[in-house]
Amino acid sequence: MTDVPSQGVSNLFQVLAYIVAPIILGIMIFYGVQRTRKRQAAVSKAQDEAVKNLYSDDEADRAAKERAVEGSSNPIDIVKRQSGTTG
């Protein structure tokens, strides 16, 4: 009689070891991959925003220089304006 419950426990551990454990490991790996992808996407988005802001600042500076040169009567600025090298 005592042998039957221990056999049931042994079978239960086999089921856990061969069926449930790989499922749990697969879920954990999937979760880790998803977190990594989200983290990388957030970093990439932040980098893209920083580059976009940098280029927009440079473009604003260039446009401000062009506006300043357009109103200038300095001969060098006139030559730059005519040659297109104001920015």
TAKAZI-V84898 format. One record per residue. N is the residue number from 1. RES is the residue in one letter. PSI is psi as a letter, one per 40 degrees, with the letter a starting at -180 (* if undefined). Layout:
{{N	RES	PSI} {N	RES	PSI}}
This chain:
{{1	M	d} {2	T	e} {3	D	d} {4	V	d} {5	P	d} {6	S	d} {7	Q	d} {8	G	d} {9	V	d} {10	S	d} {11	N	d} {12	L	d} {13	F	d} {14	Q	d} {15	V	d} {16	L	d} {17	A	d} {18	Y	d} {19	I	d} {20	V	d} {21	A	d} {22	P	d} {23	I	d} {24	I	d} {25	L	d} {26	G	d} {27	I	d} {28	M	d} {29	I	d} {30	F	d} {31	Y	d} {32	G	d} {33	V	d} {34	Q	d} {35	R	d} {36	T	d} {37	R	d} {38	K	d} {39	R	d} {40	Q	d} {41	A	d} {42	A	d} {43	V	d} {44	S	d} {45	K	d} {46	A	d} {47	Q	d} {48	D	d} {49	E	d} {50	A	d} {51	V	d} {52	K	d} {53	N	d} {54	L	d} {55	Y	d} {56	S	d} {57	D	d} {58	D	d} {59	E	d} {60	A	d} {61	D	d} {62	R	d} {63	A	d} {64	A	d} {65	K	d} {66	E	d} {67	R	d} {68	A	d} {69	V	d} {70	E	d} {71	G	e} {72	S	i} {73	S	e} {74	N	h} {75	P	d} {76	I	d} {77	D	d} {78	I	d} {79	V	d} {80	K	d} {81	R	d} {82	Q	d} {83	S	e} {84	G	f} {85	T	f} {86	T	d} {87	G	*}}
